[in-house]
């Protein structure tokens, strides 16, 4: 997701937080993302190889320790 389709990264990350206990609403959102991906196959990331700069991504991996975070 981070290396290929950054436009869905937030939605996929939020859904992953509920992966252990998905509700019907979560499953509907997963299907929505899948339909979106199927309808936008021409979307892509293009990097300029001449600059020798790669993709840098950062994440906050400790979201689970925050009891108030939903």
VEXBA-625616 format. One record per residue (C-alpha): residue in one letter; residue number from 1; z, x negated, y. Coordinates in pm, 1 decimal, always signed. Layout:
N
<atom><residuo>A</residuo><num>NUM</num><z>Z</z><x>X</x><y>Y</y></atom>
...
//
This chain:
70
<atom><residuo>X</residuo><num>1</num><z>+0.0</z><x>+0.0</x><y>+0.0</y></atom>
<atom><residuo>X</residuo><num>2</num><z>+91.3</z><x>-271.2</x><y>+251.7</y></atom>
<atom><residuo>X</residuo><num>3</num><z>-204.5</z><x>-490.6</x><y>+167.3</y></atom>
<atom><residuo>X</residuo><num>4</num><z>-465.1</z><x>-218.0</x><y>+141.8</y></atom>
<atom><residuo>X</residuo><num>5</num><z>-378.2</z><x>+106.5</x><y>+320.0</y></atom>
<atom><residuo>X</residuo><num>6</num><z>-129.8</z><x>+52.6</x><y>+601.0</y></atom>
<atom><residuo>X</residuo><num>7</num><z>-197.6</z><x>+403.7</x><y>+731.3</y></atom>
<atom><residuo>X</residuo><num>8</num><z>+4.3</z><x>+552.6</x><y>+443.0</y></atom>
<atom><residuo>X</residuo><num>9</num><z>+282.7</z><x>+294.3</x><y>+427.5</y></atom>
<atom><residuo>X</residuo><num>10</num><z>+546.7</z><x>+503.2</x><y>+607.9</y></atom>
<atom><residuo>X</residuo><num>11</num><z>+485.4</z><x>+814.1</x><y>+396.6</y></atom>
<atom><residuo>X</residuo><num>12</num><z>+485.3</z><x>+620.9</x><y>+69.2</y></atom>
<atom><residuo>X</residuo><num>13</num><z>+803.2</z><x>+434.0</x><y>+164.0</y></atom>
<atom><residuo>X</residuo><num>14</num><z>+984.4</z><x>+756.6</x><y>+250.0</y></atom>
<atom><residuo>X</residuo><num>15</num><z>+874.3</z><x>+920.3</x><y>-75.7</y></atom>
<atom><residuo>X</residuo><num>16</num><z>+980.8</z><x>+613.2</x><y>-275.0</y></atom>
<atom><residuo>X</residuo><num>17</num><z>+1335.1</z><x>+662.6</x><y>-147.8</y></atom>
<atom><residuo>X</residuo><num>18</num><z>+1344.4</z><x>+992.5</x><y>-339.3</y></atom>
<atom><residuo>X</residuo><num>19</num><z>+1164.8</z><x>+873.6</x><y>-653.1</y></atom>
<atom><residuo>X</residuo><num>20</num><z>+1472.2</z><x>+914.0</x><y>-874.7</y></atom>
<atom><residuo>X</residuo><num>21</num><z>+1510.3</z><x>+1282.4</x><y>-784.4</y></atom>
<atom><residuo>X</residuo><num>22</num><z>+1181.5</z><x>+1433.7</x><y>-665.9</y></atom>
<atom><residuo>X</residuo><num>23</num><z>+1177.4</z><x>+1795.3</x><y>-555.7</y></atom>
<atom><residuo>X</residuo><num>24</num><z>+877.3</z><x>+2029.0</x><y>-547.2</y></atom>
<atom><residuo>X</residuo><num>25</num><z>+837.6</z><x>+1949.3</x><y>-176.3</y></atom>
<atom><residuo>X</residuo><num>26</num><z>+820.4</z><x>+1576.6</x><y>-253.2</y></atom>
<atom><residuo>X</residuo><num>27</num><z>+557.7</z><x>+1635.2</x><y>-520.6</y></atom>
<atom><residuo>X</residuo><num>28</num><z>+351.7</z><x>+1837.8</x><y>-273.0</y></atom>
<atom><residuo>X</residuo><num>29</num><z>+364.4</z><x>+1544.9</x><y>-30.8</y></atom>
<atom><residuo>X</residuo><num>30</num><z>+254.7</z><x>+1304.9</x><y>-306.8</y></atom>
<atom><residuo>X</residuo><num>31</num><z>-42.8</z><x>+1529.7</x><y>-380.9</y></atom>
<atom><residuo>X</residuo><num>32</num><z>-122.8</z><x>+1544.9</x><y>-9.8</y></atom>
<atom><residuo>X</residuo><num>33</num><z>-131.0</z><x>+1163.9</x><y>+9.2</y></atom>
<atom><residuo>X</residuo><num>34</num><z>-352.2</z><x>+1147.2</x><y>-300.2</y></atom>
<atom><residuo>X</residuo><num>35</num><z>-594.3</z><x>+1401.1</x><y>-150.7</y></atom>
<atom><residuo>X</residuo><num>36</num><z>-595.8</z><x>+1203.9</x><y>+174.0</y></atom>
<atom><residuo>X</residuo><num>37</num><z>-678.1</z><x>+882.3</x><y>-13.9</y></atom>
<atom><residuo>X</residuo><num>38</num><z>-953.6</z><x>+1053.3</x><y>-209.3</y></atom>
<atom><residuo>X</residuo><num>39</num><z>-1104.8</z><x>+1185.8</x><y>+113.4</y></atom>
<atom><residuo>X</residuo><num>40</num><z>-1096.9</z><x>+853.0</x><y>+299.4</y></atom>
<atom><residuo>X</residuo><num>41</num><z>-1235.4</z><x>+587.8</x><y>+60.9</y></atom>
<atom><residuo>X</residuo><num>42</num><z>-1428.0</z><x>+419.4</x><y>+343.0</y></atom>
<atom><residuo>X</residuo><num>43</num><z>-1108.3</z><x>+323.4</x><y>+528.7</y></atom>
<atom><residuo>X</residuo><num>44</num><z>-1031.9</z><x>-44.2</x><y>+483.4</y></atom>
<atom><residuo>X</residuo><num>45</num><z>-872.1</z><x>-350.1</x><y>+635.9</y></atom>
<atom><residuo>X</residuo><num>46</num><z>-1104.4</z><x>-626.0</x><y>+748.2</y></atom>
<atom><residuo>X</residuo><num>47</num><z>-965.3</z><x>-969.3</x><y>+825.1</y></atom>
<atom><residuo>X</residuo><num>48</num><z>-1141.6</z><x>-1248.0</x><y>+1010.0</y></atom>
<atom><residuo>X</residuo><num>49</num><z>-1137.3</z><x>-1536.1</x><y>+762.6</y></atom>
<atom><residuo>X</residuo><num>50</num><z>-1227.1</z><x>-1788.4</x><y>+1031.9</y></atom>
<atom><residuo>X</residuo><num>51</num><z>-880.4</z><x>-1771.3</x><y>+1192.1</y></atom>
<atom><residuo>X</residuo><num>52</num><z>-698.8</z><x>-1862.3</x><y>+867.8</y></atom>
<atom><residuo>X</residuo><num>53</num><z>-429.5</z><x>-1610.8</x><y>+958.3</y></atom>
<atom><residuo>X</residuo><num>54</num><z>-314.1</z><x>-1386.0</x><y>+678.6</y></atom>
<atom><residuo>X</residuo><num>55</num><z>-136.0</z><x>-1055.3</x><y>+673.4</y></atom>
<atom><residuo>X</residuo><num>56</num><z>+235.2</z><x>-1071.7</x><y>+756.9</y></atom>
<atom><residuo>X</residuo><num>57</num><z>+454.5</z><x>-777.2</x><y>+659.3</y></atom>
<atom><residuo>X</residuo><num>58</num><z>+829.1</z><x>-726.4</x><y>+691.0</y></atom>
<atom><residuo>X</residuo><num>59</num><z>+1056.4</z><x>-463.4</x><y>+545.0</y></atom>
<atom><residuo>X</residuo><num>60</num><z>+1418.6</z><x>-359.1</x><y>+557.7</y></atom>
<atom><residuo>X</residuo><num>61</num><z>+1504.3</z><x>-367.1</x><y>+190.0</y></atom>
<atom><residuo>X</residuo><num>62</num><z>+1868.9</z><x>-260.9</x><y>+227.2</y></atom>
<atom><residuo>X</residuo><num>63</num><z>+1805.7</z><x>+99.7</x><y>+338.3</y></atom>
<atom><residuo>X</residuo><num>64</num><z>+2001.9</z><x>+214.4</x><y>+33.5</y></atom>
<atom><residuo>X</residuo><num>65</num><z>+2337.2</z><x>+88.5</x><y>+162.7</y></atom>
<atom><residuo>X</residuo><num>66</num><z>+2329.1</z><x>+327.4</x><y>+458.5</y></atom>
<atom><residuo>X</residuo><num>67</num><z>+2501.7</z><x>+647.9</x><y>+337.7</y></atom>
<atom><residuo>X</residuo><num>68</num><z>+2375.5</z><x>+839.8</x><y>+642.5</y></atom>
<atom><residuo>X</residuo><num>69</num><z>+2010.2</z><x>+752.0</x><y>+585.5</y></atom>
<atom><residuo>X</residuo><num>70</num><z>+1802.6</z><x>+1028.8</x><y>+428.5</y></atom>
//
